[in-house]
């Protein structure tokens, strides 16, 4: 079972040290979240809390993930990086393909693009992007990015995006994996049939097994059947090695450690974060 550290909400000045410490502890990788800004007035309902309110506000740091990942990759050699999740339909697919492809190239292929449809309508409104069509636009964006990552001369004519032949260089060493987040039927179908993996939102072990089983069923009937598939599932119960072995047998490939502000409290030092990661690795992994 691979172990990822969620670095969301961490002090930006500590992020390079967090990456070094995660690599030292033997973690698979570090996950970063994404928001362009937090609206001063928000009516959108957060889908992952009972009261509909997020656990962050306008003062919570959300550094631009691909700039941050490039910096963290430069101070590590093995650690992987991914977004959990990047609000894909806010952007143009060629811009995303350029940023992610460059990060993949310069890191030696150590990045994955975790994507979500987004839930803050106000973000879309400020950028002038249609909130209602974000899911359908995501589907087409995945196709556009994979074309661009080939490094060949490509063209596209779709519902939302159209361009004459163009070529994006340099190309990444291989297409970065695309992991789709979300719990809706559309999100699960997108992950199974168009993505290279699924990212959970915080599940019980029973929910994780059920959802991964459904993803396997959907994928078996898709054109991507037989290709590698990651299932990165944060858990809402404290894990132990036996639980992780059981989940691995059910198809869960990775889990996460929750943000430091949740696990050891806000305002922790880099030394405290490093110690927490080392303790977690000792408890949950088979590292030497």
N, C-alpha and C positions, 0 to 999 in steps of 0.2 A: 504494500500500500504506500503510495507516494504521499508526502506531506508538504503542503504549501502554507506559508505564512501570509496572512492578510495584513498588509501594511497600511491599509486605509486609515485615515485620521491621524497617522503618526506625524510627529514634528518633522517638517521638511528637511531641516538641517541634520536630522539623524538618519535619513534614508540610505545614504551610502554606507554608513556603519551598520545599519540593519541588514543590508544586502551581504556585507562581509560576514556578519555574525550568522546569518542564515546558511551561508555556504559552509562556514566552519561547523555548524551543528549538523550538517548533512541533509538539510531540507531539499526537496525537489526544486522549489522555486518560491517566488514572492509575487503576490497579487496586489494590484492597485485598482482603485475604483475611479469613476469619472463623473464629473459634472463641470460644465463651463462656468456656472455661477449659481447662486441661490437667490431666487426672486425675493424682493422685499415684501411682496404680498403673494401668498400661494394658496390657491384653492384646490389644487390637485391632491388627491388622496394617496398617501403612501400605501402600497399594496401588501406590505409585509409586517404591519403592526395592527393590533386590534383597534386602536384609536385613529388609525390613518395618518399618524404624524411620524415623520422620520426622526432618527436619533442624531441628527446633525442640523446645523443652521448655517447662516452666512459667514460665521467666523471659522467654520471647520475647513481645514486646508484640503484642497483638491488640486495638487500640482498636475500640470499637463502630463498625462501618463507616458507618452512616447519619448518626450524629452527626458523624463525621469528614468525610464527604463534604459535609455541609451547611457545615461550617466552611471547607473547601477551595474550595467553590463560591463562597463569599462573598468570597474574595480573588482570584478569577479571573473572566474574562468569556467565554472561548471554550472552555476545557478541558472535556472530558467525564470522567465518573466511572462506574466499574462495580465490581462485586464479582467476585472470582475465587478461590473462589466462596462465596456465602452458603449456609449449611446450612439450606435452606428447611424441610424437614420437622421441624426442631426447634421451629418456631414455629407460631402460629395464623395462617392466611392473612389475616384481617382486620387483625391487628396489623402484619403485613408490608406490606399494601396501604396502610395509613395512613402508615407511615414512608417508604416509597419514593415514594408519591404526593406527599407533602408536599415531599420533597427534589426531586422532578421539577418541581413547581410553582415553588418558590423559586429553583431554578437555571435556570429557563427551558427545561426539558426536556433538561438535559444529563446525565441519568443513565440507566444500564441496569442491570437486575437479573440478574447472573450467578448461577446456582443450581446446587447439587449436592446429592446425596442424603446425603453425609456418610459417614465411615468409622469414627469413634470411637464404638463402642457405649456406652462409659461416659458420654459426654455425654448420650445419650438416656436412659440409665438414671437419671441424677441428676434429669433433668427429668420422669421418669415418662412418656416418649413411647416408643411401640413401635418398636423398631429394624427389625423384620422387615417392616413394612408401609410403610416410608418412601418407596419408589418409587411405589407406588400412591397414597399420600397426596400426594406431589408433583404428580402428574397432576391430582388434584382441586383442589389449592391454586391451580394456574395458572388454572383456570376461575373459582374464587372471586375471585381478585385482579382478573382482567379485568372481572368483573361490577362489583366495587366501584369500579374506576377510571372507570366510565362516569359517575359522579355521579348516576345515576338511582336510583329506588327499586327494589331488587332483592331477590330471595329465593333460597334454595338448599336443596336436599334431595339429599344424596349419601350415599355410604357412610361417610365420615368426618366430614363437616361438615353441619350443618343449621341454618338460621335463617329466621325469618319476615321479611317485608319490612322493609328498612332502607335507609338512604341515607347515604353517606359524602361529606362535604364539608369542605374544597374538593376538587374533582377535579383531577387533573393535566391539563396542556394537551392531552396525548394519552397513551394507554396506554404506560407505560415498556416498552421492549423487554425481553424475557426471553430470556437466553442460557443454554443448558443445558450444563453441563460433564460430562465423564466419557467413558470408552472402551467401556463394556459395550454389548452390542447394545441393551439397554433404554434406556441413556442416549442413544445415537445416534438411536434411533427417536423418543425423546421430543423431542430437539432438532429433528429434521427435521419431525415431524408436529404438535408442539404449541408449539414455541418460535419465537423470532425469530432464533435464531442458535445456534452451537456454540462452546464454548471448549475448546481442546486442553489437554494436560497436559505438553507437551514432546515434539515429534515430529521425526523426520527429514523432509527435503523429500519423500522418496518416500512416507512414511506420510501426510503431510499431503495430498498429491495423491490418494492412495487413499481416505482417509477422507472428504474433501470430495466426491469422486465418489460415494461411497456415500450421503452425506447428500443430494446432489442427486437421486439415484434415489428415495430414500425420500420426499423432499419432493414430487416430481412426482406421486406417487400419493396425496397427502394433501389434506385440505380447505384447507391453507394454501399450496398450490401457487400460484406467481405473486406472492406477497408477498415483501417484502425479507427477505434472510437474510444474517447476518454469520457469518463463520468466522474466529475469533480464535485463531491458532495460535502458541504459543511454539515456538521451534525449538531443537534440541539441537546445531546446528552454527552457527558464526559466519556470519551472513548478509552478503550484499553486494547492491548495487543490482540486478545482473543476476538473482541468485537470487530476489529479491523480485518482480521483474517477471515471472519465469517462474511463480512461485506465484500471483501475482495473476491471470494468464491462466488458471490452473486453478481459480479460484474462492476462493482464500484472500483475505480482505478486509483482514486486519490481523495483525500479529505483535507480540510483546512484547519488552521489554528485561528481563532477569532482575533479581531484587532486588539492591539495591546490595551487600548482604552477600556475594553470590555474585560480582559483577562487579568491585568495587573493594575488597572486604574489609570486615569488620565494624568499627564504630567510626569510619566516615568522617565528615568534617565536611559541613555543608551546602554549603560552597563546592566541595568535592571532588565532591559529588553533582551540583551544577549544571554543573561543568566536564565531567563524564562525559556528561551528557545533551546538552550542546551538541556535544561531539565525535561522539556517536552520530548526532545529527541531521545534522551536516555530512556524515557518511559515508554515510548511508542514505536521506536524503530529498532532495527537489528544492526545498527552501525557498530563498527568495531571500536 
